[in-house]
């Protein structure tokens, strides 16, 4: 089995989002694979233990049903040596000017509204692929194990 050309860290507490993304990606972003993490603590642990090549992109839900939200994880990521250079696309079901502003202040690369239908997710992934896989040049980062 061929390794993914484009691993994506998905931090979202809703397992249905991961299922829909995986299914829609088969035809609309076949190079992608998803590392699904459902909580702030698990996401922090994942970043702390990164070794070798990590994800090329992070899809981060703002509304984690946790004591802390996605913006808290974004702040941690931006301060972390293994996460500070990762592009982060914020996902939210709501869009207020204040929320968008906070996401960018915390270091988001972009802010997107979660699609609601399967067809919209397919379009979302096609657009994600066009921009992040075909258009921009991303850093190749290797993470060394810490002693």
Buried (B, 14 or more C-beta within 10 A) or exposed (E): EEEBEBBBBBBBBBEEBBEBBBBBBEEBBEBBBBBBBBBBEEBBEBBEEBEEEBBBBBBBBBBBEBEBBBBBBBBBBBEBEBBEEBBBBBBBEEEEEEBBEBBEEBBBBEBBEBBEEEEBBBBBBBEBBEBBBEEEEEEEBEBEEEE
